[in-house]
């Protein structure tokens, strides 16, 4: 079993998704890129965060597979969906759970 310790990560500013790049209308969706600057493989047991009025959450991960012969990364652009459309707020039009703390465990 892996040790239970906090992992340092880097967050980029949210990238707001627009339906039309030439328009000022926002879709209400955004992407927050999180990277883990580790040299060794990392095993996450859970993700904890504070909600900021997000109704649904999808988490995708990009894994770098290392070839054993050369040590070089292969398929570095392959994305895998880890969590899809997890409901964080029972109603996006109400304030309920808008500022709650959430924990998503590995088993989910």
Residue frames as a rotation matrix with the C-alpha (Angstrom) as fourth column:
UNK 1
0.580 0.815 0.000 0.00
0.815 -0.580 0.000 0.00
0.000 0.000 -1.000 0.00
UNK 2
-0.120 -0.607 0.785 1.29
0.550 -0.699 -0.457 3.45
0.826 0.377 0.418 -0.89
UNK 3
-0.676 -0.167 -0.718 2.01
0.716 -0.377 -0.587 5.99
-0.173 -0.911 0.374 1.81
UNK 4
0.421 0.877 0.232 -0.68
0.884 -0.454 0.110 8.59
0.202 0.159 -0.966 2.51
UNK 5
-0.361 -0.556 -0.749 0.84
0.611 -0.747 0.261 11.99
-0.704 -0.364 0.609 1.94
UNK 6
0.649 0.561 -0.514 -0.12
0.045 -0.703 -0.710 15.19
-0.759 0.438 -0.482 0.17
UNK 7
-0.004 -0.602 0.799 1.18
0.945 0.260 0.200 15.63
-0.328 0.755 0.567 -3.36
UNK 8
-0.292 -0.184 -0.939 2.47
-0.015 -0.980 0.197 18.93
-0.956 0.072 0.283 -4.69
UNK 9
-0.033 0.308 0.951 0.78
0.961 0.271 -0.055 19.97
-0.274 0.912 -0.305 -7.92
UNK 10
-0.875 -0.259 -0.408 0.63
0.121 -0.935 0.335 23.00
-0.468 0.244 0.849 -10.20
UNK 11
0.155 0.970 0.185 -2.61
0.741 0.009 -0.671 24.67
-0.653 0.241 -0.718 -11.32
UNK 12
-0.861 -0.277 0.427 -2.93
0.497 -0.643 0.583 26.77
0.113 0.714 0.691 -14.44
UNK 13
-0.713 0.638 -0.292 -5.51
-0.440 -0.730 -0.523 29.55
-0.547 -0.244 0.801 -14.66
UNK 14
-0.036 0.782 0.622 -8.94
0.342 0.594 -0.728 28.37
-0.939 0.186 -0.289 -15.85
UNK 15
-0.981 -0.164 -0.104 -9.38
-0.059 -0.258 0.964 28.31
-0.185 0.952 0.243 -19.60
UNK 16
-0.202 0.976 -0.076 -12.94
-0.286 -0.133 -0.949 29.39
-0.937 -0.170 0.306 -20.37
UNK 17
-0.698 0.047 0.715 -14.57
0.597 0.590 0.544 27.50
-0.396 0.806 -0.439 -23.21
UNK 18
-0.390 0.567 -0.725 -16.36
-0.529 -0.783 -0.328 29.70
-0.754 0.256 0.605 -25.75
UNK 19
0.334 0.617 0.713 -18.89
0.332 0.631 -0.701 28.44
-0.882 0.471 0.006 -28.26
UNK 20
0.772 -0.130 0.622 -17.56
0.577 -0.268 -0.771 30.85
0.268 0.954 -0.132 -30.88
UNK 21
-0.060 -0.896 -0.440 -14.01
0.977 -0.143 0.158 32.25
-0.205 -0.420 0.884 -30.54
UNK 22
-0.734 -0.191 0.652 -15.12
0.449 -0.856 0.255 35.52
0.510 0.480 0.714 -32.15
UNK 23
0.272 0.912 0.307 -17.99
0.089 -0.342 0.936 35.99
0.958 -0.227 -0.174 -29.69
UNK 24
-0.558 -0.441 0.703 -17.97
-0.604 -0.365 -0.708 37.12
0.569 -0.820 -0.063 -26.06
UNK 25
0.532 0.825 0.190 -20.56
-0.766 0.373 0.524 34.49
0.362 -0.424 0.830 -25.03
UNK 26
-0.622 -0.731 0.281 -19.22
-0.776 0.527 -0.346 31.97
0.105 -0.433 -0.895 -22.55
UNK 27
-0.198 0.529 -0.825 -20.46
-0.252 0.786 0.564 28.38
0.947 0.319 -0.022 -22.40
UNK 28
0.627 0.356 0.693 -20.15
-0.743 0.004 0.669 28.12
0.235 -0.934 0.267 -18.61
UNK 29
0.927 -0.370 -0.056 -17.48
0.374 0.914 0.158 25.43
-0.007 -0.167 0.986 -19.00
UNK 30
0.577 -0.816 0.037 -13.80
-0.795 -0.571 -0.205 25.80
0.188 0.088 -0.978 -18.26
UNK 31
0.692 -0.490 -0.530 -10.67
0.354 0.870 -0.343 23.69
0.629 0.050 0.776 -18.12
UNK 32
0.680 -0.575 0.456 -8.22
-0.729 -0.459 0.508 23.79
-0.083 -0.678 -0.731 -15.23
UNK 33
0.523 -0.584 -0.621 -4.95
-0.077 0.693 -0.717 22.04
0.849 0.423 0.317 -16.01
UNK 34
0.740 -0.316 0.594 -3.25
-0.622 0.017 0.783 20.40
-0.258 -0.948 -0.184 -13.04
UNK 35
0.474 -0.649 -0.596 0.22
-0.248 0.551 -0.797 18.90
0.845 0.525 0.100 -13.37
UNK 36
0.963 -0.214 0.164 2.25
-0.077 0.363 0.929 16.80
-0.258 -0.907 0.333 -10.98
UNK 37
0.551 -0.809 -0.202 5.98
-0.681 -0.297 -0.669 17.58
0.481 0.507 -0.715 -11.27
UNK 38
0.539 -0.349 0.767 7.33
-0.503 0.596 0.625 14.21
-0.675 -0.723 0.146 -10.18
UNK 39
-0.239 -0.713 -0.659 10.11
-0.969 0.221 0.113 12.15
0.065 0.665 -0.744 -11.63
UNK 40
-0.987 -0.077 0.143 8.77
-0.100 0.982 -0.163 8.88
-0.127 -0.175 -0.976 -10.25
UNK 41
-0.508 0.855 -0.106 5.35
0.249 0.264 0.932 7.29
0.824 0.447 -0.347 -10.92
UNK 42
-0.859 0.303 0.414 2.52
-0.512 -0.562 -0.650 8.61
0.036 -0.770 0.638 -8.79
UNK 43
-0.581 0.724 -0.372 -0.48
0.551 0.686 0.474 6.76
0.598 0.071 -0.798 -7.37
UNK 44
-0.716 0.407 0.567 -3.36
-0.566 -0.814 -0.129 8.97
0.409 -0.413 0.813 -6.27
UNK 45
-0.856 0.444 -0.266 -5.80
0.517 0.745 -0.421 7.61
0.012 -0.498 -0.867 -3.70
UNK 46
0.248 0.952 -0.178 -8.16
0.927 -0.287 -0.243 10.58
-0.282 -0.105 -0.954 -3.63
UNK 47
-0.628 -0.296 0.720 -8.64
0.517 -0.850 0.101 14.14
0.582 0.436 0.687 -4.85
UNK 48
0.028 0.607 -0.794 -9.91
0.936 -0.295 -0.193 16.79
-0.351 -0.738 -0.576 -2.44
UNK 49
-0.798 -0.247 0.549 -11.10
0.472 -0.823 0.316 20.24
0.374 0.512 0.774 -3.50
UNK 50
-0.475 0.664 -0.578 -13.43
0.268 -0.516 -0.814 23.11
-0.838 -0.541 0.067 -2.66
UNK 51
-0.094 0.550 0.830 -16.26
0.994 0.105 0.043 23.72
-0.063 0.828 -0.557 -5.10
UNK 52
-0.765 -0.065 -0.641 -16.73
0.069 -0.997 0.018 27.15
-0.640 -0.031 0.768 -6.65
UNK 53
0.052 0.949 -0.312 -20.30
-0.499 -0.246 -0.831 26.84
-0.865 0.199 0.460 -7.93
UNK 54
-0.710 -0.273 -0.649 -19.58
-0.696 0.410 0.590 24.01
0.105 0.870 -0.481 -10.36
UNK 55
0.305 0.941 0.149 -22.58
-0.939 0.323 -0.116 21.83
-0.157 -0.104 0.982 -11.18
UNK 56
0.986 0.005 0.166 -20.80
0.032 0.976 -0.216 18.87
-0.163 0.218 0.962 -12.80
UNK 57
0.262 -0.964 -0.050 -17.19
-0.804 -0.247 0.540 17.74
-0.533 -0.101 -0.840 -12.93
UNK 58
0.987 -0.145 -0.064 -15.28
0.082 0.812 -0.578 15.62
0.135 0.565 0.814 -15.44
UNK 59
0.398 -0.914 0.082 -11.67
-0.598 -0.190 0.779 14.62
-0.696 -0.359 -0.622 -14.74
UNK 60
0.968 -0.222 -0.114 -9.39
0.033 0.565 -0.824 13.50
0.248 0.794 0.555 -17.54
UNK 61
0.517 -0.850 0.099 -5.79
-0.251 -0.041 0.967 12.43
-0.818 -0.525 -0.235 -17.17
UNK 62
0.780 -0.426 -0.459 -2.88
-0.470 0.086 -0.879 12.24
0.414 0.900 -0.133 -19.52
UNK 63
0.742 -0.520 0.423 -0.37
-0.080 0.558 0.826 9.50
-0.666 -0.646 0.372 -18.79
UNK 64
0.334 -0.733 -0.592 3.12
-0.929 -0.150 -0.338 9.27
0.159 0.663 -0.732 -20.16
UNK 65
0.975 -0.050 0.217 4.04
0.017 0.988 0.153 5.68
-0.222 -0.146 0.964 -20.84
UNK 66
0.258 -0.959 -0.118 7.77
-0.884 -0.283 0.371 5.04
-0.390 0.009 -0.921 -20.56
UNK 67
0.774 -0.098 -0.626 9.40
-0.316 0.797 -0.515 2.47
0.549 0.596 0.586 -22.81
UNK 68
0.903 -0.398 0.159 11.69
0.024 0.418 0.908 0.16
-0.428 -0.817 0.387 -20.89
UNK 69
0.440 -0.781 0.442 14.44
0.898 0.384 -0.216 0.08
-0.001 0.492 0.871 -23.55
UNK 70
-0.193 -0.549 0.813 14.99
0.630 -0.705 -0.326 3.81
0.752 0.450 0.482 -24.12
UNK 71
-0.493 0.080 -0.866 13.26
0.797 -0.357 -0.487 5.43
-0.348 -0.931 0.113 -21.16
UNK 72
-0.989 0.148 0.027 11.51
-0.116 -0.864 0.489 7.78
0.096 0.481 0.872 -23.58
UNK 73
-0.397 0.917 0.048 7.82
-0.251 -0.058 -0.966 8.68
-0.883 -0.396 0.253 -23.34
UNK 74
-0.964 0.215 0.158 5.46
0.220 0.307 0.926 7.12
0.151 0.927 -0.344 -25.84
UNK 75
-0.159 0.971 0.176 1.89
0.694 -0.017 0.720 8.24
0.702 0.237 -0.672 -26.60
UNK 76
-0.847 -0.249 -0.469 2.20
0.527 -0.502 -0.686 11.37
-0.065 -0.828 0.556 -24.45
UNK 77
-0.845 0.535 0.011 -1.07
-0.517 -0.822 0.238 12.82
0.137 0.196 0.971 -25.80
UNK 78
-0.469 0.688 -0.554 -3.47
0.267 0.708 0.653 10.02
0.842 0.159 -0.516 -24.84
UNK 79
-0.626 0.361 0.691 -6.27
-0.735 -0.570 -0.368 11.26
0.261 -0.738 0.622 -22.54
UNK 80
-0.629 0.455 -0.630 -8.29
0.458 0.872 0.173 8.93
0.628 -0.180 -0.757 -20.32
UNK 81
-0.018 0.721 0.692 -11.55
-0.526 -0.595 0.607 9.91
0.850 -0.354 0.390 -18.60
UNK 82
-0.882 -0.353 -0.314 -11.31
0.095 0.518 -0.850 9.13
0.462 -0.779 -0.423 -14.88
UNK 83
-0.516 0.781 -0.353 -14.56
0.496 -0.064 -0.866 10.74
-0.698 -0.622 -0.354 -13.70
UNK 84
-0.858 0.258 0.444 -17.37
0.346 -0.350 0.870 11.74
0.380 0.901 0.212 -16.05
UNK 85
-0.296 0.793 0.533 -20.12
-0.200 -0.597 0.777 14.25
0.934 0.123 0.335 -15.23
UNK 86
-0.513 0.084 -0.855 -20.00
0.802 0.401 -0.442 13.82
0.306 -0.912 -0.273 -11.44
UNK 87
0.327 0.739 0.589 -22.81
0.347 -0.674 0.653 15.90
0.879 -0.009 -0.476 -10.00
UNK 88
-0.722 -0.635 -0.273 -21.53
0.531 -0.258 -0.807 18.37
0.442 -0.728 0.524 -7.40
UNK 89
-0.858 0.513 -0.004 -24.65
-0.424 -0.714 -0.557 20.53
-0.288 -0.477 0.830 -7.00
UNK 90
-0.515 0.721 0.465 -28.19
0.537 0.693 -0.481 19.08
-0.669 0.002 -0.743 -6.89
UNK 91
0.630 0.663 0.404 -29.48
0.751 -0.390 -0.532 22.08
-0.195 0.639 -0.744 -8.84
UNK 92
-0.394 -0.867 0.305 -27.22
0.914 -0.403 0.035 24.44
0.093 0.293 0.952 -10.75
UNK 93
-0.091 0.451 0.888 -29.79
0.270 -0.847 0.458 27.21
0.959 0.281 -0.044 -10.26
UNK 94
0.927 0.366 0.083 -29.57
-0.001 -0.217 0.976 27.05
0.376 -0.905 -0.200 -6.45
UNK 95
0.297 -0.841 0.452 -26.73
-0.819 -0.468 -0.331 27.73
0.490 -0.272 -0.828 -4.04
UNK 96
0.818 0.092 0.568 -26.82
-0.462 0.693 0.553 24.26
-0.343 -0.715 0.609 -2.44
UNK 97
0.615 -0.677 0.404 -23.34
0.532 0.735 0.421 22.63
-0.582 -0.044 0.812 -2.38
UNK 98
0.910 -0.213 0.357 -21.87
0.193 -0.544 -0.817 25.54
0.368 0.812 -0.454 -4.35
UNK 99
0.302 -0.825 0.477 -19.06
-0.749 -0.515 -0.417 26.10
0.590 -0.232 -0.774 -1.82
UNK 100
0.904 0.102 0.415 -18.78
-0.361 0.702 0.614 22.61
-0.228 -0.705 0.671 -0.30
UNK 101
-0.241 -0.971 0.002 -15.61
-0.922 0.229 0.313 20.56
-0.304 0.074 -0.950 0.05
UNK 102
0.821 0.502 -0.272 -15.51
-0.570 0.752 -0.332 17.32
0.038 0.428 0.903 -1.97
UNK 103
-0.293 -0.856 0.426 -13.43
-0.692 0.498 0.523 14.17
-0.660 -0.142 -0.738 -1.89
UNK 104
0.691 0.392 -0.607 -13.33
-0.706 0.545 -0.452 11.84
0.154 0.741 0.654 -4.88
UNK 105
0.192 -0.595 0.781 -11.82
-0.538 0.602 0.590 8.50
-0.821 -0.533 -0.205 -3.93
UNK 106
-0.683 -0.621 -0.384 -9.99
-0.671 0.327 0.666 6.19
-0.288 0.712 -0.640 -6.26
UNK 107
-0.773 0.406 0.487 -12.78
0.334 0.914 -0.232 3.59
-0.539 -0.017 -0.842 -6.04
UNK 108
0.106 0.904 -0.413 -15.39
-0.028 -0.413 -0.910 5.97
-0.994 0.108 -0.019 -7.56
